[in-house]
Amino acid sequence: MPDRSADLVFTNGRIYTLDRKRPWASAVAVKGGRIVAVGEAADVAALTGAVTRVVDLKGAMMMPGIVDVHAHLMMGGQAELFELRFPPTASFETLIARVGEAAAKSPEGSWIIGGQWGSDLLPKLNRLEALAALDRVSQGRPVMLRDDTYHNRWVNSQVLVLAGLSASSPDPEKGSIGRDPATGALTGMMIESAAGIVERTIAQSGHYTEEMDRAAMARSIATLNSYGVTAFLDAAAMQPILAALKGLDDRGELTAWSVSAMPAVEPSFMFGIAGDELIALREQYRGVHAKPDFVKIFLDGVPGARTAAFHEPYTKDPVLGCCFRGSTIVTVPELIRWVGKCEKLGLGVKIHCAGDAAVSQALDAIDVVRSFNGPTKLKHHIAHASYIAPDDVARFAELGVVADLSPFLWYPTSFLEGHKQTMGEARALRFWPNRDLLAAGALLAGGSDWPVMPNPDPWDGIEGLVTRRNPSGEFPGAALWPEQAIDVATALEIFTINSARAIGLADTVGSIEIGKSADLIVLDRNVLETPAEDLADTKVLTTWFEGRVVYERA
Amino acid sequence: MSAPDPTSDARIPVTILTGFLGSGKTTVLNRLLRQPSLAGAAVIVNEFGAVGLDHLLIEASEEQFTLLDNGCVCCTVRGDLVATLKELDRKSQAGETTPLSQVIVETTGLADPAPILHTLMAEAELMTRFRIGGVVTTVDVVNGAATLARHSEAAKQVAVADRLLITKTDLVSNEALGDLQHHLEHLAPAVEQTIARNGEVELDLLASLPADAASDVARIAGRLEAADHHDHACGPDCHHGHDHHHDTHHGIRSFSFIIDKPVEWSAFTRWLDYVAALKGENLLRFKAIVRTTDDPERPLVLHGVQHVFHPPARLDRWPSADRRTRLVFIVRDIERETIARTLVKFAAIDAASIATPALAAA
């Protein structure tokens, strides 16, 4: 008779399953990385054998691992492991000194990549004197430094040579190359799309090896694990990201379920092949835990930069005039073709829509596809479901579109202050109608958009969903559209089972049920009994992925 | 763009002769080429595989045909087809050959005729000298039913045809012929069937192909309506019910719509864009004559093959007293209901103005 003993049994827990049929349990048994029993002590007793590891939870709260429906993983890990870090408040002198130290320690010819300098330094760096100072300390190594918006780069003369740039090089479309006003000589400042020129030079130089990419990805995932995240969707997965996820998975080193969204068009902040060419490669990057099952489409920009597409105009602007509404990057017929093509390939589509007109157009396109194709099991996402025309709220549920709630901007932030300037206060505050979406039956899924948020801590987000007040204590007394607050039980669903449904993994993750992956987290408190304003203080004590400890709080 | 009057259309018709392997295409072609009316015809034979065996069987003089020896026209030699047609035209105009009266493209047995039609439709320059004469598909009565059941490519060749040519009829009983004809009526109710005996085509097959697109649409819509009516009028003893051959049709079906009220053209083209984008692959053939709100006395004629649409042609007058919009669809795995629903939703067509022959007949 085969051994029925579980590998692992948890007892004496306050286990919140996120399974509505059985919300609470005190014991869980795990075998082969899967949950084999959920219930009380008696239910796991028969499965507890001589080799079974028994973990006494001592009354601690356990719940399923968090599912982050929107994150960008590689960049954070690369920055932590391989890049020169300095705060945006660093002075010009500090920045030059830090590059000098790094150059002294790094081998000849190797790249020095760093960030982020405050964008208020841009006029000072965009001068030949500044470039000369940078060249003096870099000792011939190529140096590239990113700014805090991630839109601009400052490079030294060595990089200009490697990139084949000179005073006669023209500015790229939607970008500019910094030049000395008197001589036209290049200053090393690469603005907006010009940043892509030097980023591509780095990518083609082979600076980032596959080993480095895997290490960076593993570091990012370790960070996610530390906050209790055991499944995520990478919202702009270029080839190195797909390769790193597959590489880790093949080595048994991937400690989360990963779903990837391959960009339909090369994004402004990442470089390499995209669209059909990238999508065609997806099966070679599929692994047990690595699923390239989505395509990402950017439909507009962001409200703070007046690049999001709205039904109503932005406030008056000296350049854009009185009546600018922003615009979409992709037309509705193009979007229809993309969604139709993705459905044929069995891929979901995540559509970036920051303005309400972009949301309307995405819904219109999906409405056309649904009308022709009928129902589908695929999930399409509108990211970030934030400014939504009232008439569109009900369409999310009608069309089966997922409301991707990311990043954690559901409370007053500096982003919101920026929106007030570009949109006027009254409109800016109609931000994240979460309760309305919920009441209309939409599937709401939680995401961080890390590194847009400085860390992917879902507990910050969960408090924000419940209080609509900034958990850090910034903006005291202010709440963002408090009528749209939701309760903590719903917020937990949004970050677990709902996100699992959204990324197509509801049969595997998102709740503690028999047959699902043993992705379990132990918390330092019962979050259902914690005062709302303390939710963000929640700490994950242990994170289990497929029945293995992948994070333990020191 | 205005469609030339078919009787005075001087363009050279290009007929695509297709049919599954062994269905008798080459025999038919050999016999056709002996007919006096085929003087001045050019034949483009498109071979499958490295060795051009078929062309050895064609008893035609050297200058009458150009052989493409480099494989399947549908996927590899589309550019060559264009070049070959242009070269034939040049030679004819320069007096290097007898004046060109028509072109027959014989496809490989496996060829999907749609890309050949796309090639012709997409070449505006070519279409000033040539017009699409039609698709003739051979089906042999001995193996036809089995081939159609087994190979979706064969079913598609039949479905997109303008004319079906049934071959090898001398080898089987009249009953077997009747069964096949019945089968074909269900698979391709809009398509006329012609019977060849010993490879002889009794009526002048090519000359009888519809040159006039408008009356072609009207005729097909009429046939489909009649076919629908026939099915629904079927009594309890009926052995050829609607779903009788369903399993062997590979999801291919034909249906038509008749719309009483004039159509708003901008909305209708938006709908066409959506159909092409989302269902193009399965829209095997689409033909329409459309009464538009802006110019109701001058109908538009449309022709689409999968995602490719011929530029709409505006006729100077209606071909008959029936001035209703008629849409004909030959599709794979597209429900009639999907077309009806999306026409109402996106083409601004009033649901009440869409006649549904099936319901009317029930």
Interface residues (C-beta under 8 A of the other chain):
Chain A: P333 I336 R337 G340 V368 V369 S371 F372 N373 G374
Chain B: D273 Y274 V275 A277 L278 K279 T338 R341 T342 K345 F346
